[in-house]
Amino acid sequence: MPPIRCMVTNISWSVGRAQLREYFSRFGPLHEVSIKFNKETGLSEKYGFITFSDKQSFVSAANYPNDHFLEGSLMRIKPARES
């Protein structure tokens, strides 16, 4: 199965890649994790991307019955649009 790339929104400004990886790895193996930062200010843009190694891991995260809270922020996850 091909990896599934997802967009994660409303990431707390205090969360780094390692924390995001640790949080979402509970749903399955991750291929890649990134958080977008403003190049001028260096501050988080509050969104990023994760790539699950397989579809089942994404489905587990998307169907998680509880909210995705990390560092006080309610994160949202959805499949990323391919450009």
N, C-alpha and C positions, 0 to 999 in steps of 0.2 A: 504494500500500500504506500502511496506517496505521502510525504509529510503534509500537515495541514497548518497553514500560516494564519494567525489570528491577530486582530487588533485588540489591545486592552486600553480602555479609556478610564479617565479619572484616577490615575495613579497618583498617590500622595507624592508631594515634592521631595519627601525624605526617603523614599524607597529607591534602592539601587537595583542593578541587574541581578546581583546575587540573591537579594531578598525576593525579587519577582520569580526567579528560577526556583528557589526553595519552595515558595508558596505553590506554584502551579505544577511542580514535579510530583506532587501528591496524586495527581490525576493520571500520570503516565510519563514516559520519557520525553524530554524536550531536546529538540535539535538546535534551537537558537533562541536567544532572548536579547532584546534591545529596548532601550528607552530613549526617546527623542529629547534632545536638549537644544535650547536657543543658543545659536553660535555666538551671538553678541553678549548676552547676559550670563550664559552658562547655567541658567535655571532650567528646570524640567519643564517640558511642554505638557506634562501630565498625561502622555499617552506613549504607547510603545507597541512592540510586536513580539509574539512568541510563536514558535513553530513546534507543534507537537509532532513526534515521530510517526504517529499513526492516527487514523480517524477515530478509533475507539477512545483514545486519550482525550481528544477534543470533545467528543460526545459526553464523556464523563464530566469534564469541566463545564460544558455548556448546560448540562442537565443537573448540575449540583443543586440539591434542594435548598441549600442555605445561600445567603448572599456572599459575594467575594469581598470580604473586608480585609484591608491591610493598612496598618498605621493610621486607622481612623477614616479611611476613604473607602467608599463603596465602588469597587471597580466593576466595569462591564467588559464582557468578552464577546466578540463576534468574528466570523470569518473575514479575513482581509480581502479587499478587492484586488484582483490582479490587474496590473496596468499593461 
